[in-house]
Amino acid sequence: MDIKIDLKDFRKFLNFSAMRRNTESFFFKRAQFFLLLILFFSAVYLVFIWYVYIFHSQWNETRVKEYMEAKQSKSEAVFNRDNFQKVIDESNARSIEFEKPLEDVEDIFRLNK
């Protein structure tokens, strides 16, 4: 059995430019289908991730309570009722001041003194 491979015949069989052209035309004709397929599978994957993290979380009730206590204990925004009341009082004082009628206002638009 004598097997001889001729490179010229092999190159004609594996015509790379024709293969590339055929592959490009195949993907260009079906590009919209492939994009929709990619979009569909990515949406399914994202819904799966959402479902796992929301409905099958690994936190039990004790861990949830520990987390809530830790967040409440080191809260950066602490409501100070005294400072809040001070700001409200200043705002009320300003509104009262602006409601007073003006007396003896000098006319800045007069032509002669």
HELIX and SHEET records of a PDB file:
HELIX    1   1 LEU A    7  PHE A   13  1                                   7    
HELIX    2   2 PHE A   16  LYS A   29  1                                  14    
HELIX    3   3 ALA A   31  PHE A   55  1                                  25    
HELIX    4   4 GLU A   61  SER A   73  1                                  13    
HELIX    5   5 ARG A   81  GLU A   99  1                                  19    
END                                                                             
